[in-house]
Amino acid sequence: MSQPNRSAIAKIVGASLIGTTIEWYDFFLYTSAAALVFNKLFFPTANPLTGTLLAFLTYAVGFLARPIGGLVFGHYGDRLGRKKLLVVSLVLMGGSTCLMGVLPTYASAGVAAPILLTLLRLVQGFALGGEWGGAVLIVSEHGDDRRRGFWASWPQCGAPGGNLLATAVLAILSATQSDATFMAWGWRVPFLLSGVLLLIGLWIRLAVAESPVFLAAQKQARNTDQQVPVVEVFRDSRRQVLITIGARMAENVSYYVITAFILVYVTTGLHLPKGVGLSAVLIGSAVHFVTIPLWGALSDRVGRRPVYLFGAIGMALWSFAFFALLDTKSSAVIVLAATVGLVLHGAMYGPQAAFFAEQFPTRVRYTGLSVGGQLSSIAAGAVAPLIAVALFSAWGSTVPVSLYVAAMCLITVIALLAARETRGESLRDVGVDAVEAETTAVSP
């Protein structure tokens, strides 16, 4: 692939990063609210942990919709283009989040309140299922082969960026408002803010150019018989789909334990103010944001697999130290625990976009990336907070939670050992034969 103009790729990266940050802001805002607010306003019970479990069930529903979104967006993204579908996903995500800000609570609407909340969460999950694959692809397919790991890692920064933004808004509101005011109406402000972010994101995303790799593949496909992308993916790239699912297990589970379960454990298990957990996630997300591109750049030098493996093995070990540090109840130490955990997570998340994109041919890349990535979200991210809360509630200890994270890391290590190294490969040349070949990637 020819070397792209640096200013052009920077524009693509910036637009993709801002868009993904907004969408992850919407998604993670719900995660934080489920731990801090929704358990009381939409699922009031005598037992705080039971209410939290119910709130996280609606949180998990969003993950169930993500593979469906991945299939739909992947299909049309491989047929119509990456850009069009990214605009649609942003509108769906921003609109559903904004509507959450005006929902009635259980006290005023009864059972209709959690039902409406769940429906909007489904829309969020559907939209995010299509967002991630398109965002990383439009950058991967614009960037050059030698630095794809670095360029493609920037849309990944949207996750900590969105979490940073969501946590910061909640932390500011909780610090400037009394608990009563925050519970009464303050929690709605971050959701309504999504409407403003939606307009900004649309203005930026509409200016993005379509992927040149996709346009070339689309032109070539006009002269050939096209099959349904998902059929072709499961016929010719089953191994790559399984590798994608396995590789995401440790990354997904560890992230939601560090950023979501920490809020539950700090407030319910350690009986500390919610600001302690929010501050830890806030600072950790800031460091996470900075280090993800560094890990992506390192994968361009030493390979995708070594960097990813370092993150998975490191996370397995850190999952035990993480809770030991939280148990000190020291705010500074809790920040350290979350920050180191997120840095290790970045070692997996940084090279992930380029690594997954390099697994599939252009004509089905959006579908393959989305299906593999989002199926793993059900098995990993959707249930991670639920399993963590349930294990802690049943055993009264965090050791089972650490063992759970370590087991997911083992699955990821196995998947990575079964994968081939892909750094430096041209996305234009990736086809079924290239995907299945066990060849060494070209050194940059």
N, C-alpha and C positions, 0 to 999 in steps of 0.2 A: 504494500500500500504506500502511496506517495506521502511524503511528509506534509501535513496540513499547515496552513498559515497559523502562526502562534496566536495571533489576536482572534482569529476565527474560532479556534478550539477553546480559547479562554471564554469567549462569549457563550458558546454552547455549554461549557462546564458551569458557568455562572448561572445561566438560565435553568439548567437542570437541577443545580444545587438549591436554588431558591424555591423552585417548585416542590422538590422532595422535602425540603425543610418545612414548608407549609403543610404538606400532607401528613408528615410525621408529627407535626405539632398537633394537628387535629386528632390523630390516632392515639398519641401518648397522653394528650390531655384527658382523654377518657380513662386511660390506665391509672393516672394519678387520682382522678376524681373517684374512680371505683374504690380505691383504697381509703380515701379521706372523706368523701361526701356521699356518694351514691348508696353506700351501705346503710346510711341513716335516713336519707331522704326518700329513697325508692324501695328499700328492703328493710324496714324497721323491725327488728326482733329483739328479744331480751338478751340474746347472746351476741356480743359484738363480732366474734369470729364467724358465726353463722351468717350474719348480715354481710360480712365481707366475702364469704364464699359465694353467696347469691349474687352479689355485685360482680364478682369475677366470672360467674357463669355467663352473664351478659357480655362481659369482656371477651370471653372465649367464643361466643357466637360470632363476633366479628372475624375471627380466624377461620371459622367454618365457611364463611362466604368468600374468603380470599382465593381458594382454588377455583371456585366458579368464576370469579372475576378474572383470574389468571387465564382460564380457558377462553372466555369471551374476548377479553382484551388481546390475548395472544393471537387468537384466530384472526381478528380484524386488523391487528397490528402487523401481522405477517402478510396480509392482503392489501390493506389500505395505507399503511405507513405508521411510523412510531409517533410522529407529532400529533396527528389528529386524535389518537387515543389518549395521549397524555393530557390534552386539553379537556376531554370528556371526564377523565378520572379526577382531575382537579376540581371541576364543577360539582361532581357528585360528592366528593369528600368535603369540600368547603360548605356546601349547602346543607348536608346532613348534620355537620357539627354545629353550624349556626342555629339550626332548628332545635338542637338539644338545649341551647341556652334559653329557650322560651317554653320548655316542657313543664307541665304541671307536675307536682310531686305526689307521692302516695297520699299525703294528708289531704290534698284537695281533689284528687281524681281517682283515688283507690287503685285497683289492680290495672286500670288502663295506663297509669303512669309508667310502670316497668315494662308493659307491653310496647308502648310507643318508643321507649328508650331502646328496647331490644331491636325493634324494626330499624331505627336509625343506625344502630350499631352494625346491623347487617349491611346497610348501604355503605357505611364506612369501610367495612371489610372487603366488600365487592370492589370498591374503588381502589383501595390500596393493593388488592390482588393484581390489578392491571398496571398500577403506577410503577412499582419497583422495577419490573422487567423492562418496561419502555424507557425509563429514566437512565438506567445503566447502559442500555443498548445504544441509545442515541449518542451518548458520549463515546462508548467503546468503538462504535462504527465510524465516528468522525476522527478519532485519535489515531496516532501512528502506532505501528506494531511494537516498536522498541520501548515506548513509554506508556503503553496501554494500562498497565497496573496502576501507575500514578494518576493518569487522567480519569480512569473509570472509578477510582476510589473516591473522587470528590462527591458524586451523587450519594455515596454511602454516608458521607458526612451529614446528609440530611436527617438521618436518624438521631444522632446526638444533638444536631442543631435544633431539630424539632422538639426533642425532649428537653433540651436546655431552655428553649423559649417557653414551653409549657410549664416546666417546673419553676422558672423564674417568675412568670406571671402569677402562679399560685402562691409562691413564696412571698412575693410582694404584697399580695392581697391578704394573706394570712398574717403577715407582720403588721399591716396597717389597719386591720379590722379586728374587731372582737370576734370570738368564735360564734357568737349569736348572729352577728351581722353577716359574717362569711357564710354561715349555713342558711341564712334567710334569703340573701340575694347576691352576695359577693361572688359565689362560685359560678354564677351565670356569665360574668363579665368575660372570662377567657374564651368561652364558647361563642359569644356574640362577636368578639374580636376577630374570629375566623372569617366573618363576612368581609371585613376590610382586607385581610390577608388574601382572600380569594381574588378580589379585584386586582391587587398588585401582582399576584401570581399569573393571572390570565394575561395581563398586559405584557409581562416578560415572556411567558411561554409561547404566545402567539408569534413572537418575533424569531423563534428558533427555526433554523433551516432543517429540512428533512434529511435523514441519513443518506449519504451518497452510496454507501454499500447496499442499503435497501433498494434505492432507486435503480442501481445497476442490476440487482437480482430480479427486481420486478420487471425490468425491460427484457431480461433474458427469459423470464417465466412466460411471457406472452406467446412465445413460440413453442412452448411445451405444455403437456397435460399436467394440470395442477391437482394435487390431492388435498384433502382436508388436512391442515397442518398437524392437528393432534393425532390423527391416524398415522401419519408419517413418523411423528416423534416416537410413538409407542411401538411402531414396527421396526424402525431402524436405529433408535437411540435409547432403548430401554436401559442399557447399562449406564449411560450418562445421566439419565433421570434419577436412577437409584443413587449414583454417586452424589448428585446434587442434593438429594434428600438427606443422605447420611452426613454429608459435610456440613449441613446447616443445623444438625441436631444440637451440638455443643454450643454453637454460636447463638441460636435462638433461646435455648433454655437458660444459659448463663446470663444473657442480657436481661431477661425479664425477672430472674431471681434478684439480680443486682439492682435493677431500677424500679421494680414494682413490689416484690416481696419485702424488700428492705423497709418500705414504708409501713407495711403491716407489722413486721417484726419489731421495728424501733418503737412504734406507738403502742402496740398491743402486748408484745412480748417483753420489752424492756421498760415500758411505761415512761418513755421520754416524749417531749413535745414533738409534734409533727414537723416542726421547723428543722429539727436535727437531721431527720432523714431527707427532707427536701434539699437542705443545704449540701449534704453529701452527694446527692444525685446531681445537683446543680454544678458543683465544682468538678466532680468526676466527668460529667458530660462535656464540660469546657475542655478538659485535657484530652478526652476521647476524640473530640472534634479535630484537634490539632494533630494527633498522632496517627489517625487513620490514613491520611495521604502519605505519611512517612513509611508506614508498613506497605502501602501499595507500591511506593517507589522502590523499597527494598526487594519486593517480589519481582521487579523488573531486572534486578541484578542477580539474585540468587535463585529465583524460581518461585512459583506460586505455592507449591507443596511444602517446602521447608518452612516458610513463614507461617503458613496455615497450621502446620503440625506443631510449631512452637507455641502458638496461641492455644491450641486444644490441650496439649499436655500441661502447659502452664496453668490453664484454667482448672484442670482436674485437681492439681495440687493446691491452688489458691482457694478453692471452694471450702476447704477445711479451715484455712487461716482466716478467711473472710469473716466467718461467724465468731471465731475466737476474738477477733479484733472488735467486732460489734459489741460483744459481751462486756468489754471494758467500760462501756457507757461514756467514753470520752469522745466529745464532738470531733476533736482533731483526728483521733484514731479511726473513727467511723468514716470520716472523709478519706483517709488514707486507704481504708479497706475498699471503698467503692471505686476510688480512682485507679488503684492498681488493677482491680478486677476489670474495669472498663478498658484499660490499656491493653491487657491481655486479650480481651474481646476484640479490640481493634486489629490485633495480629491475624485474627480470622476474618474479620469484616473487611479489612483493607484490600487484600488481594482477591476477595470473593467475586466481585463483579466481573473482572477480567477473566478470572479462572472459569467461571460458569459460562460466560459468553463464548469462550474459546472451545467449549464442548460441543456446540451445535452448529449446523450449517445455516446460512443466512435465511433461507426460505422458511425455516421453522424455528429460528432462533428465539423470537419473542415468545412463541408457544412453549418451547422446551424449557427455557429459562423460567418462565412464569409457572408452569405446571410443576416442575421439580421444586422450585423455591417455595411455592405456596402449599403444596402437599405437605412439605416438612413443617409448615407453620401450624398445621392442625396437630401433628404428632408431637411438636415441640413447644412453640410459643404459646399456643392456645391453652394448653393444660399446665404449663410451667407454674404460674402463680397458684392455680387450683391445687396441684399436687403438693407444692411447697407448703401452702396453708394447711392442707389436710394432713400431711406428714407431721408438721409441727403441732397441730391440734391433737393428733392421736398419740404422739410419743412425748410431747412436751420437751422436745430436744431438737436442735438443728442438725445433729449428726446425720439423720436419715435424709435431710435435704441436701447435705454435702455429698452423700453417697449417690443420690439421684443425679446431681450435676456431673459427678465423676463418671457415672455409667454412660451418660450422653456423650461425654468427651471420648470415651472408648469407642463408641459407635462412629464418631467423626474420624478418629484416627484410622480405623479399619477402612472407612470409605476413601480416605485420602491415600492410603497405601495401595488401594485398588485402582486409583486414578493414574493418568499419565501426566507428565509435566507438559505445560502448554505455552509457557512464556515465549514471546517473540513470534508466534505463529500469525500468519495473515488471516484475517477474518474473511477476506475475499476467497481464499483457497479452501476454507473449511467446508468439507462435504461429508457424506456418509463414510466414504473410504478413509478420509483423513481423520475423522472422529474416532474410528475404530482402530486405526493404526497405532501401534506401540512404538512411536518414534521419538527421538530426542528433539526437544524444541531448539530452534535456532538461537544461538547466543547473541545478545545485543552488542 
